[in-house]
Amino acid sequence: QVQLVESGGGLVQAGASLRLSCAASGLTFTHYAMGWFRQAPGKEREFAAGISRTGINRYADSVKGRFTISRDNAKNTVYLQMNRLKPEDTAVYYCTADQNGLYSVSIGVSGHWGQGTQVTVSS
């Protein structure tokens, strides 16, 4: 069974950085595209960043240039480096995995989700 466990969230001031981690188990990690979504209070869950099996990245316009997604296949872990954080980045951040590639992971249809980690950015 696929398990995804996020960590690294917290409370920071605007302009600070955080790195989120998502440790995956129960799957052949190199066969999966990985992604990060976020959900702010009262809003729909939205795509933030994705990475293909071969390391191709995709980002939402709202995070492009500030966030970087990466993966360590030896550790079965995907990361989200978040720089120059803004109050509007405040959300619960979720990790997802999809065998069907980068486009599929970016629309969040696989059904494989972590429990989420809270990121709060104060102004």
matplotlib code that plots the C-alpha trace (Angstrom):
import matplotlib.pyplot as plt

x = [0.0, 1.3, 2.2, 3.2, 4.4, 5.0, 7.2, 8.9, 6.0, 5.9, 5.3, 7.6, 7.6, 7.1, 10.3, 11.6, 12.3, 11.1, 11.8, 9.1, 9.8, 7.6, 8.8, 7.2, 6.9, 4.9, 5.7, 8.5, 9.5, 11.2, 8.0, 6.0, 5.7, 5.4, 3.6, 2.8, -0.7, -1.9, -5.2, -5.8, -8.7, -12.0, -10.4, -10.0, -6.9, -4.6, -1.5, 1.8, 4.6, 5.3, 8.2, 8.3, 10.1, 13.0, 13.2, 11.1, 9.4, 6.2, 5.0, 1.9, 2.3, 1.8, 5.0, 7.2, 10.6, 10.2, 9.6, 11.7, 10.7, 13.3, 13.5, 16.0, 15.3, 17.8, 15.8, 12.3, 11.8, 10.5, 11.2, 9.7, 12.1, 10.0, 11.8, 10.5, 7.4, 4.3, 1.2, -0.8, 1.3, -0.3, -2.0, -1.8, 0.6, 0.0, 2.2, 0.8, 2.2, 1.0, 2.2, 0.7, 3.2, 3.6, 0.4, -1.6, 0.1, -0.5, -4.3, -4.3, -6.3, -4.2, -5.8, -2.5, -2.2, -0.2, -1.8, -0.5, 1.8, 0.8, 2.7, 1.8, 3.4, 2.9, 3.1]
y = [0.0, 3.4, 5.6, 9.2, 11.1, 14.9, 16.8, 20.2, 22.6, 25.3, 29.0, 31.5, 35.2, 36.5, 36.3, 33.2, 29.8, 26.3, 22.8, 20.2, 16.5, 13.6, 10.1, 7.5, 3.8, 0.8, 1.7, 1.5, 5.2, 5.5, 4.5, 7.4, 11.1, 13.1, 16.3, 18.9, 20.4, 22.9, 23.8, 27.2, 27.6, 27.9, 27.1, 24.2, 22.1, 23.4, 22.1, 23.7, 21.7, 18.3, 16.3, 13.5, 10.1, 11.6, 14.9, 17.2, 19.9, 21.7, 24.6, 26.7, 30.3, 31.4, 29.6, 29.7, 31.2, 30.8, 27.1, 24.2, 20.6, 17.8, 14.1, 11.7, 8.3, 6.6, 7.9, 7.6, 11.2, 14.3, 17.8, 21.2, 24.1, 27.2, 30.6, 34.1, 32.9, 35.1, 35.1, 33.8, 30.6, 29.7, 26.3, 22.6, 21.1, 17.6, 15.2, 13.0, 10.2, 9.0, 6.2, 7.9, 10.8, 14.5, 15.7, 13.2, 14.1, 17.7, 17.2, 15.1, 12.1, 9.2, 8.9, 8.6, 11.4, 12.1, 13.5, 17.0, 19.5, 23.0, 26.0, 29.3, 32.5, 35.6, 39.1]
z = [0.0, -1.0, 2.0, 1.8, 4.9, 4.7, 7.1, 7.4, 7.7, 10.3, 11.1, 9.4, 8.6, 5.1, 3.1, 4.9, 3.5, 4.3, 2.9, 2.9, 2.6, 1.5, 2.3, 0.1, 0.8, -0.6, -4.2, -6.7, -6.3, -9.7, -11.4, -10.1, -10.9, -7.6, -6.8, -4.2, -3.8, -1.2, 0.3, 2.0, 4.4, 2.5, -0.8, -3.2, -3.1, -5.9, -7.7, -6.7, -8.2, -9.9, -11.0, -13.5, -13.1, -15.1, -13.3, -15.5, -13.4, -13.6, -11.4, -10.8, -11.9, -8.3, -7.1, -10.2, -9.5, -5.7, -5.2, -6.4, -6.4, -6.4, -5.8, -4.2, -5.7, -3.3, -0.3, -1.9, -1.0, -2.8, -1.6, -2.0, -1.3, -0.7, -0.8, -0.4, 1.2, 1.2, 3.5, 0.6, 0.6, 4.0, 3.4, 4.2, 1.8, 0.5, -1.4, -4.1, -6.3, -9.8, -12.0, -15.1, -15.4, -14.8, -16.4, -14.3, -11.1, -11.8, -11.8, -8.7, -9.7, -8.5, -5.1, -3.3, -0.8, 2.4, 5.5, 4.9, 6.7, 7.7, 6.4, 8.0, 6.8, 8.9, 7.5]

ax = plt.figure().add_subplot(projection="3d")
ax.plot(x, y, z, "-o")
ax.set_aspect("equal")
plt.show()
